[in-house]
Amino acid sequence: MKTLLEPTAPEPLTEPRTVETITAMVRLLMANGVLDLPRPGAGDTWGRWTTLAGLGRRDLVLGRLAEGHTDALAILAEGGRDPVPEALYGVWAARSGGTGAVVEGGALTGTVRFCSGAQVLDRALVVADFEQGPPILLDVDLREPGVQPLPETWQALGMDASDSGDVRFDRVSVTAAQVVGEPGWYVARPGFAVGGAGVAAVWLGGCAAVLDSVMAFLLNRGSADEHQHAHFGALHTAIHEADALLARTADVVDGGSEGDPALLSTLCRAAVERTARQVLDLAPEITGPTALCRDRRLPRQLADLLVYVRQHHGARDLAALGAELLKGAQR
């Protein structure tokens, strides 16, 4: 049976973990071809998600920046566009709290939140409102005058090295050649939901990383009671259930079996988010305060996972999933 997760944990990152060290590693992976992943739906979606899960398992910030770059390349390919050679990309599409970018008079203005890699990327695919129609997607050179990262807006302890602050666009000149797809294409394209499952693969890697640390703690301690055994078994089961769902969904995305790729991708996100909740709840109960207070690795993994998995909107996303399931049953 195919699984995304390798049987053994990867080598941990060297310390300290900073924006600079993570970016250097992502650029090294890019230069070595590790981030030249198969496109979703092109026959090896499982291989794509396996790589993303492995990177997230090594470090969630590493996985986040790598996933953003690979997602941008997949979007450009889906739109029939080539990326700028050797450029490190991201996708900046958040419209949180009434913020967002807009194109007016041939210029990009506004503030976009949660721009991972705000100060270190070369280019970003930016979603922007345009006239009275659907939003458009722009391939933006982040070295252009008027692109202003606001690093002080990212105060999180979890995912601290992801450099995910706001970016202000102050009348950045744009041309028609920068537009990727038609207005509204970014969310309407088939790859939109499937790309979200790729993010879930990174979350899954983050869940597995916590389990790796918990296992190391228990083995080093040399003993565990029945409650620790039970919680550890529960986490192992939940993580591998989510893994199996992602592997099955990858097969559906590639046309290997029947199913709705978009619906299954949404289900994957919900399943991994639920698994992450279990991990965040049970892992500290298994280890107690010792591992949380005497080893930086586990509390940082938990803090990273807590922040990153909140890309899923909890009950709101589950309500949308439930409505879609009922709509499908009525057809």
TORDREN-371038 format. One record per residue (C-alpha): x, y negated, z negated; residue in one letter. Coordinates in pm, whole numbers, m for minus. Each point is the difference from the previous one (the first is absolute). Layout:
! residues N
{xx = X, yy = Y, zz = Z, r = A}
...
//
This chain:
! residues 331
{xx = 0, yy = 0, zz = 0, r = M}
{xx = 130, yy = m344, zz = 94, r = K}
{xx = 67, yy = m246, zz = m280, r = T}
{xx = 134, yy = m354, zz = 7, r = L}
{xx = 204, yy = 34, zz = m319, r = L}
{xx = 334, yy = 176, zz = m8, r = E}
{xx = 47, yy = 267, zz = m271, r = P}
{xx = 280, yy = m194, zz = m171, r = T}
{xx = 30, yy = m363, zz = m107, r = A}
{xx = 219, yy = m236, zz = 208, r = P}
{xx = 314, yy = m164, zz = m130, r = E}
{xx = m85, yy = m310, zz = m207, r = P}
{xx = 101, yy = m344, zz = 122, r = L}
{xx = 312, yy = m157, zz = m139, r = T}
{xx = m51, yy = m286, zz = m244, r = E}
{xx = m71, yy = m283, zz = m11, r = P}
{xx = m310, yy = m3, zz = 218, r = R}
{xx = m37, yy = m345, zz = 155, r = T}
{xx = m160, yy = m152, zz = 308, r = V}
{xx = 347, yy = m9, zz = 157, r = E}
{xx = 91, yy = 363, zz = m72, r = T}
{xx = m337, yy = 130, zz = 118, r = I}
{xx = 11, yy = m209, zz = 317, r = T}
{xx = 352, yy = 122, zz = 75, r = A}
{xx = m118, yy = 358, zz = m34, r = M}
{xx = m301, yy = m57, zz = 226, r = V}
{xx = 224, yy = m156, zz = 264, r = R}
{xx = 238, yy = 295, zz = m27, r = L}
{xx = m290, yy = 243, zz = 46, r = L}
{xx = m115, yy = m203, zz = 300, r = M}
{xx = 351, yy = m2, zz = 154, r = A}
{xx = 28, yy = 378, zz = m47, r = N}
{xx = m332, yy = 65, zz = 173, r = G}
{xx = m175, yy = 129, zz = m313, r = V}
{xx = m281, yy = m254, zz = 48, r = L}
{xx = m57, yy = 91, zz = 366, r = D}
{xx = m300, yy = 207, zz = m102, r = L}
{xx = m249, yy = 183, zz = 224, r = P}
{xx = m301, yy = m214, zz = 79, r = R}
{xx = m322, yy = 94, zz = m182, r = P}
{xx = m203, yy = 234, zz = 216, r = G}
{xx = 289, yy = 81, zz = 233, r = A}
{xx = 42, yy = 358, zz = m118, r = G}
{xx = 209, yy = m30, zz = m317, r = D}
{xx = m196, yy = m216, zz = m241, r = T}
{xx = 92, yy = 252, zz = m271, r = W}
{xx = 369, yy = m70, zz = 65, r = G}
{xx = m63, yy = m374, zz = m18, r = R}
{xx = m182, yy = 23, zz = m331, r = W}
{xx = 256, yy = 244, zz = m140, r = T}
{xx = 275, yy = m257, zz = 54, r = T}
{xx = m211, yy = m276, zz = m157, r = L}
{xx = m84, yy = 218, zz = m301, r = A}
{xx = 367, yy = 86, zz = m44, r = G}
{xx = 102, yy = m366, zz = 5, r = L}
{xx = m272, yy = m89, zz = m250, r = G}
{xx = 111, yy = 286, zz = m222, r = R}
{xx = 354, yy = m135, zz = m1, r = R}
{xx = m121, yy = m350, zz = m83, r = D}
{xx = m336, yy = m168, zz = 58, r = L}
{xx = 151, yy = m335, zz = 97, r = V}
{xx = 219, yy = 177, zz = 255, r = L}
{xx = m306, yy = 183, zz = 129, r = G}
{xx = m205, yy = m320, zz = 13, r = R}
{xx = 245, yy = m194, zz = 218, r = L}
{xx = 70, yy = 302, zz = 220, r = A}
{xx = m372, yy = 66, zz = 48, r = E}
{xx = m65, yy = m362, zz = 93, r = G}
{xx = 268, yy = 13, zz = 269, r = H}
{xx = m116, yy = 332, zz = 143, r = T}
{xx = m364, yy = m112, zz = m7, r = D}
{xx = 91, yy = m312, zz = 197, r = A}
{xx = 180, yy = 211, zz = 262, r = L}
{xx = m303, yy = 229, zz = 31, r = A}
{xx = m234, yy = m300, zz = 38, r = I}
{xx = 219, yy = m154, zz = 270, r = L}
{xx = 14, yy = 331, zz = 185, r = A}
{xx = m377, yy = 38, zz = m23, r = E}
{xx = m30, yy = m347, zz = 150, r = G}
{xx = 239, yy = 82, zz = 283, r = G}
{xx = 275, yy = m223, zz = m136, r = R}
{xx = 368, yy = 57, zz = m72, r = D}
{xx = 153, yy = m120, zz = m329, r = P}
{xx = 287, yy = m244, zz = m1, r = V}
{xx = 314, yy = 220, zz = m12, r = P}
{xx = 162, yy = 41, zz = m343, r = E}
{xx = m262, yy = m219, zz = m169, r = A}
{xx = m136, yy = 105, zz = m339, r = L}
{xx = m379, yy = m41, zz = 10, r = Y}
{xx = m289, yy = m21, zz = m243, r = G}
{xx = m378, yy = m34, zz = 27, r = V}
{xx = m155, yy = m296, zz = m182, r = W}
{xx = m379, yy = 23, zz = 11, r = A}
{xx = m120, yy = m83, zz = m354, r = A}
{xx = m286, yy = m246, zz = m35, r = R}
{xx = m14, yy = m13, zz = m377, r = S}
{xx = m179, yy = m267, zz = m200, r = G}
{xx = m103, yy = m208, zz = 298, r = G}
{xx = 356, yy = m25, zz = 137, r = T}
{xx = 106, yy = 91, zz = 350, r = G}
{xx = 158, yy = m129, zz = 318, r = A}
{xx = m173, yy = m183, zz = 284, r = V}
{xx = 103, yy = m104, zz = 351, r = V}
{xx = m97, yy = m356, zz = 86, r = E}
{xx = 131, yy = m201, zz = 291, r = G}
{xx = 263, yy = 257, zz = 90, r = G}
{xx = 144, yy = 8, zz = m354, r = A}
{xx = m18, yy = 249, zz = m285, r = L}
{xx = m93, yy = m148, zz = m338, r = T}
{xx = m116, yy = 123, zz = m340, r = G}
{xx = 124, yy = 222, zz = m280, r = T}
{xx = 8, yy = 381, zz = 5, r = V}
{xx = 33, yy = 197, zz = m325, r = R}
{xx = 176, yy = 329, zz = m71, r = F}
{xx = 257, yy = m36, zz = 277, r = C}
{xx = 240, yy = 284, zz = m83, r = S}
{xx = 354, yy = m87, zz = 106, r = G}
{xx = m90, yy = m368, zz = 20, r = A}
{xx = 359, yy = m121, zz = m20, r = Q}
{xx = 182, yy = 288, zz = 168, r = V}
{xx = m199, yy = 111, zz = 306, r = L}
{xx = 78, yy = m117, zz = 352, r = D}
{xx = m351, yy = 11, zz = 142, r = R}
{xx = m357, yy = 64, zz = m114, r = A}
{xx = m332, yy = 85, zz = 159, r = L}
{xx = m228, yy = m265, zz = m146, r = V}
{xx = m380, yy = 4, zz = 8, r = V}
{xx = m144, yy = m348, zz = 62, r = A}
{xx = m342, yy = m154, zz = 58, r = D}
{xx = m45, yy = m147, zz = 346, r = F}
{xx = m274, yy = m241, zz = 102, r = E}
{xx = m344, yy = 147, zz = m80, r = Q}
{xx = 72, yy = 357, zz = 104, r = G}
{xx = 160, yy = 303, zz = m164, r = P}
{xx = 353, yy = m29, zz = m141, r = P}
{xx = 303, yy = 51, zz = 221, r = I}
{xx = 331, yy = 175, zz = m66, r = L}
{xx = 326, yy = m188, zz = 61, r = L}
{xx = 359, yy = 122, zz = 25, r = D}
{xx = 180, yy = m276, zz = m192, r = V}
{xx = 372, yy = m75, zz = m20, r = D}
{xx = 53, yy = m78, zz = m367, r = L}
{xx = 301, yy = m220, zz = 75, r = R}
{xx = m224, yy = m257, zz = 164, r = E}
{xx = m21, yy = m342, zz = m165, r = P}
{xx = m307, yy = m26, zz = m218, r = G}
{xx = 12, yy = 357, zz = m138, r = V}
{xx = 32, yy = m57, zz = m373, r = Q}
{xx = 25, yy = 296, zz = m242, r = P}
{xx = m116, yy = m84, zz = m353, r = L}
{xx = 191, yy = 251, zz = m215, r = P}
{xx = m125, yy = m144, zz = m329, r = E}
{xx = m349, yy = 130, zz = 83, r = T}
{xx = 114, yy = 362, zz = m50, r = W}
{xx = 22, yy = 51, zz = m377, r = Q}
{xx = m78, yy = 371, zz = m20, r = A}
{xx = 212, yy = 239, zz = m206, r = L}
{xx = m112, yy = 293, zz = 214, r = G}
{xx = 128, yy = m17, zz = 359, r = M}
{xx = 214, yy = m294, zz = m112, r = D}
{xx = 266, yy = 60, zz = 267, r = A}
{xx = m253, yy = 9, zz = 286, r = S}
{xx = 15, yy = m380, zz = 43, r = D}
{xx = m377, yy = m11, zz = 53, r = S}
{xx = m71, yy = m366, zz = m67, r = G}
{xx = m208, yy = m245, zz = 199, r = D}
{xx = 116, yy = m144, zz = 330, r = V}
{xx = m113, yy = m344, zz = 117, r = R}
{xx = m18, yy = m71, zz = 372, r = F}
{xx = 36, yy = m373, zz = 67, r = D}
{xx = m95, yy = m57, zz = 364, r = R}
{xx = 215, yy = 280, zz = 139, r = V}
{xx = m16, yy = m14, zz = 378, r = S}
{xx = m163, yy = 305, zz = 163, r = V}
{xx = m54, yy = 101, zz = 360, r = T}
{xx = m237, yy = 237, zz = 178, r = A}
{xx = 290, yy = 242, zz = 48, r = A}
{xx = 10, yy = 59, zz = m376, r = Q}
{xx = m358, yy = 126, zz = m18, r = V}
{xx = m23, yy = 379, zz = m38, r = V}
{xx = m325, yy = 141, zz = 135, r = G}
{xx = m330, yy = m178, zz = 42, r = E}
{xx = m173, yy = m200, zz = m277, r = P}
{xx = m124, yy = 247, zz = m260, r = G}
{xx = 219, yy = 279, zz = 137, r = W}
{xx = 211, yy = 45, zz = m315, r = Y}
{xx = m282, yy = 147, zz = m211, r = V}
{xx = m200, yy = 149, zz = 288, r = A}
{xx = 283, yy = 214, zz = 142, r = R}
{xx = 0, yy = 376, zz = m71, r = P}
{xx = 329, yy = m20, zz = m189, r = G}
{xx = m127, yy = m237, zz = m269, r = F}
{xx = m147, yy = 261, zz = m236, r = A}
{xx = 273, yy = 252, zz = 79, r = V}
{xx = 262, yy = m259, zz = m94, r = G}
{xx = m169, yy = m27, zz = m338, r = G}
{xx = 55, yy = 372, zz = m54, r = A}
{xx = 370, yy = m59, zz = 66, r = G}
{xx = m1, yy = m239, zz = m296, r = V}
{xx = m169, yy = 273, zz = m204, r = A}
{xx = 290, yy = 231, zz = 89, r = A}
{xx = 237, yy = m251, zz = m162, r = V}
{xx = m226, yy = m15, zz = m309, r = W}
{xx = 11, yy = 380, zz = m12, r = L}
{xx = 379, yy = m17, zz = m4, r = G}
{xx = m20, yy = m243, zz = m291, r = G}
{xx = m225, yy = 242, zz = m191, r = C}
{xx = 246, yy = 284, zz = 65, r = A}
{xx = 288, yy = m217, zz = m124, r = A}
{xx = m173, yy = m44, zz = m335, r = V}
{xx = m57, yy = 375, zz = m21, r = L}
{xx = 372, yy = 52, zz = 74, r = D}
{xx = 92, yy = m225, zz = m291, r = S}
{xx = m247, yy = 170, zz = m233, r = V}
{xx = 138, yy = 340, zz = 94, r = M}
{xx = 357, yy = m118, zz = m63, r = A}
{xx = m107, yy = m133, zz = m340, r = F}
{xx = m161, yy = 330, zz = m100, r = L}
{xx = 295, yy = 205, zz = 121, r = L}
{xx = 251, yy = m218, zz = m181, r = N}
{xx = m207, yy = 21, zz = m316, r = R}
{xx = 4, yy = 377, zz = 16, r = G}
{xx = m352, yy = 54, zz = m132, r = S}
{xx = m359, yy = m104, zz = 66, r = A}
{xx = m330, yy = 68, zz = m175, r = D}
{xx = m318, yy = 130, zz = 160, r = E}
{xx = m141, yy = m350, zz = 49, r = H}
{xx = 307, yy = m110, zz = 194, r = Q}
{xx = m20, yy = 318, zz = 206, r = H}
{xx = m366, yy = m65, zz = 76, r = A}
{xx = 51, yy = m362, zz = 104, r = H}
{xx = 305, yy = 89, zz = 208, r = F}
{xx = m196, yy = 274, zz = 175, r = G}
{xx = m289, yy = m239, zz = 64, r = A}
{xx = 230, yy = m256, zz = 162, r = L}
{xx = 172, yy = 263, zz = 212, r = H}
{xx = m341, yy = 123, zz = 119, r = T}
{xx = m132, yy = m350, zz = 80, r = A}
{xx = 310, yy = m99, zz = 195, r = I}
{xx = m2, yy = 317, zz = 208, r = H}
{xx = m373, yy = m30, zz = 68, r = E}
{xx = 58, yy = m348, zz = 144, r = A}
{xx = 302, yy = 129, zz = 191, r = D}
{xx = m211, yy = 274, zz = 159, r = A}
{xx = m267, yy = m250, zz = 104, r = L}
{xx = 258, yy = m223, zz = 167, r = L}
{xx = 151, yy = 297, zz = 183, r = A}
{xx = m344, yy = 107, zz = 123, r = R}
{xx = m82, yy = m355, zz = 107, r = T}
{xx = 327, yy = m26, zz = 195, r = A}
{xx = m108, yy = 309, zz = 196, r = D}
{xx = m337, yy = m160, zz = 76, r = V}
{xx = 164, yy = m327, zz = 106, r = V}
{xx = 216, yy = 193, zz = 246, r = D}
{xx = m301, yy = 190, zz = 140, r = G}
{xx = 100, yy = 333, zz = m152, r = G}
{xx = m334, yy = 52, zz = m171, r = S}
{xx = m345, yy = m156, zz = m8, r = E}
{xx = m90, yy = m296, zz = m220, r = G}
{xx = m32, yy = m376, zz = m8, r = D}
{xx = 354, yy = m145, zz = m33, r = P}
{xx = m119, yy = m337, zz = m129, r = A}
{xx = m231, yy = 149, zz = m261, r = L}
{xx = 261, yy = 250, zz = m117, r = L}
{xx = 262, yy = m273, zz = m20, r = S}
{xx = m229, yy = m201, zz = m225, r = T}
{xx = m59, yy = 312, zz = m209, r = L}
{xx = 378, yy = 48, zz = m29, r = C}
{xx = 41, yy = m347, zz = m144, r = R}
{xx = m274, yy = 63, zz = m254, r = A}
{xx = 144, yy = 337, zz = m97, r = A}
{xx = 354, yy = m127, zz = m49, r = V}
{xx = m125, yy = m304, zz = m193, r = E}
{xx = m190, yy = 233, zz = m233, r = R}
{xx = 313, yy = 212, zz = m39, r = T}
{xx = 202, yy = m311, zz = m83, r = A}
{xx = m249, yy = m87, zz = m274, r = R}
{xx = 53, yy = 344, zz = m152, r = Q}
{xx = 376, yy = m42, zz = 22, r = V}
{xx = m10, yy = m342, zz = m166, r = L}
{xx = m221, yy = 137, zz = m278, r = D}
{xx = 160, yy = 336, zz = m73, r = L}
{xx = 372, yy = m49, zz = 62, r = A}
{xx = 50, yy = m231, zz = m303, r = P}
{xx = m207, yy = 237, zz = m211, r = E}
{xx = 229, yy = 288, zz = 94, r = I}
{xx = 324, yy = m184, zz = m76, r = T}
{xx = m108, yy = m227, zz = m284, r = G}
{xx = 191, yy = m322, zz = m64, r = P}
{xx = 348, yy = 151, zz = 21, r = T}
{xx = 18, yy = 21, zz = 381, r = A}
{xx = m179, yy = m334, zz = 32, r = L}
{xx = 242, yy = m185, zz = m225, r = C}
{xx = 338, yy = 169, zz = 42, r = R}
{xx = 15, yy = 55, zz = 378, r = D}
{xx = m77, yy = m274, zz = 249, r = R}
{xx = m86, yy = 236, zz = 285, r = R}
{xx = m338, yy = 137, zz = m115, r = L}
{xx = m157, yy = m328, zz = m119, r = P}
{xx = 112, yy = m168, zz = 322, r = R}
{xx = m153, yy = 279, zz = 207, r = Q}
{xx = m327, yy = m37, zz = m190, r = L}
{xx = 1, yy = m378, zz = 36, r = A}
{xx = 72, yy = 26, zz = 374, r = D}
{xx = m280, yy = 251, zz = 52, r = L}
{xx = m248, yy = m207, zz = m203, r = L}
{xx = 58, yy = m304, zz = 221, r = V}
{xx = 34, yy = 167, zz = 340, r = Y}
{xx = m303, yy = 230, zz = m22, r = V}
{xx = m222, yy = m301, zz = m58, r = R}
{xx = m1, yy = m54, zz = 372, r = Q}
{xx = m290, yy = 238, zz = m40, r = H}
{xx = m301, yy = m195, zz = m126, r = H}
{xx = m135, yy = 271, zz = m227, r = G}
{xx = m379, yy = 13, zz = m22, r = A}
{xx = m44, yy = m241, zz = 291, r = R}
{xx = 190, yy = 232, zz = 237, r = D}
{xx = m180, yy = 304, zz = m140, r = L}
{xx = m335, yy = m172, zz = 58, r = A}
{xx = 94, yy = m61, zz = 364, r = A}
{xx = 104, yy = 365, zz = 32, r = L}
{xx = m325, yy = 121, zz = m153, r = G}
{xx = m206, yy = m220, zz = 232, r = A}
{xx = 189, yy = 129, zz = 304, r = E}
{xx = m53, yy = 361, zz = m106, r = L}
{xx = m375, yy = m52, zz = m37, r = L}
{xx = m17, yy = m183, zz = 333, r = K}
{xx = 174, yy = 294, zz = 167, r = G}
{xx = m241, yy = 247, zz = m158, r = A}
{xx = m296, yy = m191, zz = 147, r = Q}
{xx = 128, yy = 12, zz = 356, r = R}
//
